[in-house]
Amino acid sequence: MATRTQREEFTMVAILKQLEIAGVDPTVLSQDKEWFSNNTITKEQHDEWKKWFIAEARKTFKMNKKLVEREFQWFNLSYGLRDADPIK
């Protein structure tokens, strides 16, 4: 089982990776309390981030793919950027 420190470190790394992929300056985390809803990510960027997240989480936490995919959904709900192309 992962330690709290491992989970916290992975959370920050995953958030920073998402911002990098979306082209958002990481300083937004300290400057904007609602950074996750004030910035957007495209479908292609989201897919790239999801692929990265699943691979890294599997490596870090030694979890199977199905479980990591479910964890990604919760993580994205909590920390994911707003969709740049919302369904109309």
N, C-alpha and C positions, 0 to 999 in steps of 0.2 A: 504494500500500500504506500502511496506517495505521502511524503511528509507535507506539513503545512507550508514550509519554506519552498519546497519544490513546486507546489501548486501556485503559490504567490509569484514565484519567479517566472513560471511558465505563463501565467496570466499577463504579466507585464510584457514579456517577450512577444506573445501573441498579439497584444494590442499594438505594440510598436510595429510589428510586421504588417498588420492591417493598415496602419497609417502610412507606412512606407509604400505599400502596394497602391494605395489610393492617392498617393502624392500629397499627403497632408503633413504639415510641419509638426513634429512630435511635441513642440513646446505648447501646442494647443491644450495638452492634458493639464498643464498648470495654469493656463490662462482662461479657460472656458469650462465651467462646470457642466455644461451640456454639450460637450464636444461630440458625443456620439449621435446627437440629433441635429447638430448644426453643420455637420460635414456629411458628404455622400460618397457612395462607392458604386461603381457600375457592376453589372451582372458578370462581366468578364473578370473584373478585379476581384469580385466576391468569390467566384469559382476558383481563381488562383489562390486566394487566401485560404479557402476551405481545404483545397488540396494540400497546401503547406501545413495547415493546422493538423489535419488527420495524420500526415506522415510524422510530424514532430511529436504529437501526443502519443502515438503508438510507440515511438522510440523512447520517449521520456518515461512514460508510465507503464509500458509493457502491457497495453490493453489491446483487445481484439478490435477489428475495424468497425464492427457494428456498434459496439459500445462507445467508441471514440466518435462516430458519426452522431450518436445521440447526445453526447457531451457537447459536441460542436453546436448543435441546435440550441442548447441552453446557454452556451457561451455567447453565441451570436445574438440571442435575445437580450442578454444582459449588457454586452459590450459592442455589439455590431453597429457599424455606421448605417445611416439611413440610406435606403435604396435610391440611386440617382434616377432610375426609370421605374417609378411606381406603376402598378397596374391601374389602368383607368377604368 
